[in-house]
Amino acid sequence: MDAAKAAELLDRMCRRRPLIQNITNYVSMDIAANVLLAAGASPAMVHAAEEAGDFVALADSLVVNIGTLSPAWVEGMRVAADRASALGKPWVLDPVGVGATRLRDVAAADLLGRRPSVVRGNASEILSLAQGFGTPHGVDSAHDSADAVDAARRLAAHSGAVVAVTGRVDYVTDGTRLVAVEGGSPLMTLVTAVGCSVSALVAAFLPVAEDPLEGSAAALAFAAVTGESAAAGEPGPGTFRVRWIDALHALGPDDLGTRARIRRLPDLV
């Protein structure tokens, strides 16, 4: 996996314009939809159990985000995840705030058992999901992403999913292979639901990638490079949010191929 592959996958994604079904939280709906549109994908926010499974048949991929849970939403998540798995369509689990409450722990564990293609979370979330410990600070991470690499490896081996840990450096593993993605900006931690939107970007790259590890790494590199562009000149968080969406729209495959910083690290054992 390298920058050239990331550029190729961005080009494929923009040409295909995949339809991404989002079952996501109230906070992230607006930014996630706009991020997907700016990046070249097509978003749909469909969460009701009565239609979530039917819509999966129309979508190219699915992202399930547990940020604002209720029993009715959890049922919609289950129905959609099961339909995606049955149809062989990729789906991403974003276990927002897992470890904070029993409701989140039970929902995340149940969804993990429904075989997501990718799990994307911050270090505290991955530690909690993999090990049963590591208390999140709200939905932010109290750990560095490097602290969660071993937990990510074990979670990937247990679940069969690719696990992406995002933070100062992003790490992606399938339990054996390990890729690091560098870049981004500290401002990305000061705008709510940027992480949720990154999960949506991962879902947008999966339909055009033969390998979910490569698709995940390409999406994270795209987010990181555009985050750097948006942070130029040291704007405040509010300005950064708008500029990041603009940067996602403006960055082409050639630029990503030049600027992405993706490193294959030694295999995990």
N, C-alpha and C positions, 0 to 999 in steps of 0.2 A: 504494500500500500504506500503510495507516494502522492506528491502534489499533482503530478500528471493524471493519475487516476481520479483524483478529486475533481479536476477540471473536466475530465471526460464525463463523469457522473452528473456534474452540474449541467453540462450541455444536454445530456439525455433527459434530465428532469425538466429543463425549460422547454425542450421540444415536445415532450409528452404531456406536460401540464397535468400531472396526476390529481385526481380527486381524493382529498384526504378527509375522512370522517373524524371529527373531534368530539370526544366525550370529555369535556374539560371543565375547569371550575369557573365560577362567575367572574373572578378577578382577571383571568387570562383570556376570556373569549375574544375580546376586542383586539388585543395585541396579537394573539395567535393567528386570528383570521387575517389581519393585515400583514403580518410577517409572511404567511404563506402566499398571499396574493403578490406581495412585492418580490418574493423569491421566484415566482413563476408557477406556483401550484394553485390549486383551487380548493378552498376550504368549505366544509359543511359542518355545522354544529347540530348534531342529531343525537339525542341522548335518551329519549323516552323508550322504555322497554317495548312498547307496542309497535315501534317502527325501527328501532336501532338495528335489529338483526336483518330486517329487509333492506335497510340502506347499505349495510356492509356489502351486499351483493352488487351494488352499483359503484361502490368506492374502490379505489386502488389500494388504499391502506387505511389503517385505523390507529388512532392514538387515544389511550385511556389514561386520564389524569384524575387522581383522587383528592384534589385540593379541597373541594367543598362537597362533602359527602352527605347523602341521605339514603335511607333504605330504597327509595324508588330509583335513585340514580345508580346505586350499586346493582340493582337488578338489570337496569339497562346496560351497564358495563358487562355483566356476566353474559347476557344474551348476545351482545355484539362480539365479545371475545370468542365465545364458542362458535359463532357463525364464521368469524374470520378464520379460526383454526380449521373448521370443517371445509371451508372453501380454499384453503391454502393461501390465504392472503396475509401479508405481513402486518403485524401490529406491535405497537410500542406501549409499554407500561411505564407511567411516570408516578412513582409511589410518594407523592408529595406529603411530607410531614409524618411518614411512617415512623413508629416508635413513640409518638406523642400521646396517642390514645388507643384504647382497645379496639374501637371501631375501625381505625385506620389499619391497625395491625392485622385484624381478621380479614378486612377487605383486600389488603395488599397480598396476604398469603393466599387467599382464595384465587385472586386473579393471576398470581404467579403460577399456580397450579394449572391454569388454562393455557399455558405454553405461549407466552409472548415471544415475538422474534427478538425484541430488544427491550432491556430495562435501562432507563436513563434516569439518573438521580444524582444528587450531590453526595458528598462523602458520608455525611451522617445518615442519610437515607439508605445508602447501600450497606453501611455497617449494620444498621438496624434490621434491614431485610435479610441480610446474610447471617447475622450472628445473634440477633435478638437483643443487642445492646447498642448504645450510642444514641443518646437523647438529642433530637434536633433542637436547635434554637429557633423556635417558630418554624418556618419552612426554610430558613437559611441553614447553612452548614456550620457546625462547630468544629469540624475537622478539615484538614487539608486533603485534597484529592489523593495525594500519594499515600496517605494513611489507610486508604480503602482498597488498594490494589489487590492485596491478598484476599480480602473479603469478596471483591468483585470476581476474582478467579474461582473461588469456591461457589459463589452464587451462580456463575455461568455453568460450572460443572454440574451443579445440582439441578438447575432449571432447564438447561439446554438452550438458554437465551444468550445472546451477546449482551454484555453489561458495559454501559458507558458511564463513567464517573466524571462529572464535570466540576471544574474548579479553576484554580490558578493555572494548572496544566490539566488537560482532559486525558483520561485513559480509557481505552476500549479493549475488551478482551472477550474471547470465546471460551476461556478456561485454559487455553494453551498459548495462543498467540496474544501479543500485547503491543498496542500502538499508542504512542503519545502524540497529542495534538497541542501545540503551543500557540499562544496569541490571545486576542481578546483585550478587554479593558476592565479595570476595577469598577468603572461606572456601570457595567452590566449587572453588578450585585446591588446597585442602588435603584434599579427600576423594577418594580414588581412584575412578575410573570415572564421575565426574560427566559428563565430556565424552562418554564412551561412551553414557551415558544420554540426553544431549541428542540424540545422533544417533538414538536410538530414538524420541524424541519427534518429531523431524522426520519419521521414517517414519510415525508415527501421524497426522500432519496431512496428508500427501500424498494419501491416498485421498479426502479431502473438499475438496481445493483444485483448482480448474481450472488454476492456475498454480503450478508447483513453487517459484518464487521467493517467491510470497505464502505458500505453505504453510510453507516454511522459515523465513521471517521471523516468521510467527505462532508457530511452535514455539519459536524462540529468544526471542521476547518473553515467552512463557508461562514458560519456564525462568528468565528474568531477573527477572521480577516475583515469582515464587514464591521465588527465591533471596533477594531482598531481604526478603521476609516472614520467611523462615527465619532470617535473620541478625539480626533485631531483638533488641536486648538483648545483642548480642555473645556468643553462645554459643561453645563450643569446637567443633572439627571433628566430633567424634563426635555431639554434640547436634545440630549443624547438619544432619547427614545424615538423622536421624530427622525433624527439623522440616521439612526440604525436602519429604520425601515427604508429610507431613501438609499442607503448604501446597499442593502439587499437587492434593491431593484436595479442599481447601477452596475454592480460587480459582474463582470462576464467571466466565462471559463478561462480565457487567456490570463486575466488578472489573477484568478484563483490559482492557476497553475504556477504562476510566478511567485506568489506571496504566501501560499499555504506552507505551514511548517509541521510536517507529519514525520514521525520517526518510528520505525519498527524496532522494538526493543527485544532483548533476548526472551525466548519462550519461557513461559511459567511452568513450573513443575510442582 
